[in-house]
Amino acid sequence: MIAGTLVFALFGPRVVGLITLPLAALLALAPPAPGARWRWSVVLPLAGLGLLLLAPMAPRPLDSVVGAYVVFASAAFVVTAVSLRTGVLVRASVATALGALGTVGFALLLRGDVTWNALHMQALHEASDALRLAEQLQPDAADLVAPLANAFGETFPALLVLQTLAGLALAWQWHTRLAAEPLGPPVAPFRQFRFGDAWVWGLVGVLCVWIAPALASLKPAALNVGIVLSVLYCLRGTAVVVAIASGAGIPVGLLVIGAVVASALAVPLLLIVPGIWTLGVFDTWLEFRRRLAGRPNVT
């Protein structure tokens, strides 16, 4: 969990509040136990506040929008933690939607409109600046800078949603570790990761938008929805693999080594990722882990 938090902090001070803000509110509702937990409960929010202070003093439009979204999504997650008795993914998804609605409403109230083009262009410029730094280290990758920067500009909403889901899940997990009486159970082990069967209709909707000429104007939104769902189904497929490997007695460390090797080899990776995604999608109907759990032991 500590490693996951440190990795998440690499996304920058704009989104680190997705952990620290809801965690501080949750610990106010369910105070931590005495001892070392109190120290963690103080250190984590203060560290997050320190990162937030690194943000620009005169934020650009994208910084303002993301900052407002982080506040709205964090507040919504705390409300769902108290009012909803569902899984963390569902609560984080509801908080993401409410955060987006709150941000749009706030922008309309202050400015009268939502400057989507300005946000897209700033995201594009930020990606270009970051990739140019990488280009200095690897000049052969110069031809990839423009396509990658444009891809980031188009998919920034999806990346923010994925960061939100991860950040809120980490905040909840820290809360369950630190609070004397948590507001709910911790996140289930990764090998049990799953979500509702109805989510597959999101993929169907994305496919319909992509192939129907009359819906071409919805393609940018469909692209972002498709990325979010694809990542979730890849995670579900990976959870199936981990569960099957655990049942077969294969160490998780061996799977990690295999994943690192596959990441270094582009061709196998291009085969593995679609396979994992397909496994995650078909787990909706075939429920591989439930079948594995119900299989009698062979002696």
Helices and strands as residue ranges (DSSP letters): H 2-9, H 13-29, H 36-52, H 61-83, H 88-111, H 116-137, G 139-144, H 145-178, G 190-192, G 197-199, H 200-211, G 213-218, H 219-247, H 252-264, H 266-286, H 288-294
